[in-house]
Amino acid sequence: MLEDVSDENYEGFTQSNAAVVAYGLATCEPCKEYDPIVEEASEQFKNIRFGKAKMHVPGRCRAIKKLHQFATYPTTHFYSKGALLLTKEGKLESSELTELINRYFSPTN
């Protein structure tokens, strides 16, 4: 399941055993192309928490913007128990996202 990420639930995501957060903008074409890839991964890896943070929505991601500087969108973060394991800039292809999930989280579905 793909969840919306905002300031209110961001800490819960970062503290999860395994979480993937995709940051994007509504006007970003690569972000629009990436959304279904993240959605598909969220359906495949049920033991990992997946979220989408839309950085353009006023008031939703103010604290997140203070924590992170994004040079490009989309940007994907991989978290485990409060630790940022990996930052990947740009749209990931489905196979690349799957490979990174397997490498960093060793999921068992």
C-alpha positions in Angstrom: 0.0 0.0 0.0 1.3 3.4 -1.0 0.7 6.1 1.7 0.8 9.8 1.6 3.7 11.2 3.6 3.5 14.5 5.4 5.0 16.2 8.4 2.5 14.5 10.7 3.5 10.9 9.8 7.1 11.3 8.5 8.7 10.2 11.7 6.7 7.0 11.7 8.0 6.3 8.3 11.6 6.9 9.2 11.3 4.8 12.3 9.8 1.8 10.5 11.9 -1.4 10.1 11.9 -0.8 6.3 10.5 2.2 4.5 10.8 3.8 1.1 9.7 7.4 0.6 9.5 9.0 -2.8 9.6 12.8 -2.8 8.1 14.6 -5.8 6.2 17.5 -7.3 2.8 17.6 -9.1 4.4 19.5 -12.1 7.3 17.0 -12.5 6.9 14.7 -15.4 9.5 12.1 -14.2 7.6 12.1 -10.8 4.3 11.3 -12.6 6.1 8.4 -14.4 7.6 7.2 -11.2 4.4 7.1 -9.1 3.0 3.9 -10.7 6.5 2.2 -10.3 6.4 2.9 -6.5 2.8 1.8 -6.3 3.6 -1.5 -8.0 6.6 -2.1 -5.6 4.3 -1.3 -2.6 2.0 -4.1 -3.8 4.8 -6.5 -4.3 6.7 -5.9 -1.0 4.0 -6.0 1.7 6.5 -6.0 4.6 7.9 -2.6 3.6 6.2 0.7 4.2 6.0 2.9 1.0 5.2 6.6 1.0 4.9 9.4 -1.4 5.7 13.0 -0.2 4.3 15.7 -2.5 6.5 18.6 -1.7 4.4 21.2 -3.5 1.3 20.9 -1.3 1.3 24.0 1.0 1.9 23.2 4.7 2.2 19.4 4.3 6.0 19.0 4.2 7.5 22.1 5.8 9.4 20.1 8.4 10.6 17.6 5.8 11.9 20.5 3.7 13.9 21.8 6.6 15.5 18.3 7.1 16.4 17.6 3.5 17.6 19.6 0.5 16.5 18.1 -2.8 18.5 18.8 -5.9 16.2 16.9 -8.1 12.8 15.2 -8.2 11.9 12.5 -7.8 14.2 11.6 -5.0 13.9 8.3 -3.1 15.0 7.6 0.5 15.4 4.2 2.0 15.0 4.1 5.8 15.4 1.5 8.5 14.7 2.2 12.2 15.5 5.9 12.0 18.5 5.6 9.7 18.7 6.9 6.2 20.3 4.0 4.3 20.2 5.4 0.8 19.3 8.4 -1.3 18.6 7.9 -5.0 18.0 11.0 -7.2 15.9 10.7 -10.3 13.3 8.3 -11.5 14.1 4.6 -10.9 13.0 1.9 -13.2 11.0 -0.9 -11.7 13.9 -3.4 -11.9 16.3 -0.9 -10.2 13.9 -0.2 -7.4 13.3 -3.9 -6.9 17.1 -4.6 -6.8 17.7 -1.8 -4.3 14.8 -3.0 -2.1 16.3 -6.6 -2.1 19.8 -5.3 -1.4 18.9 -3.0 1.5 15.9 -4.8 3.1 16.2 -8.5 2.1 12.4 -8.7 2.1 10.5 -11.9 2.7 7.0 -11.7 1.3 
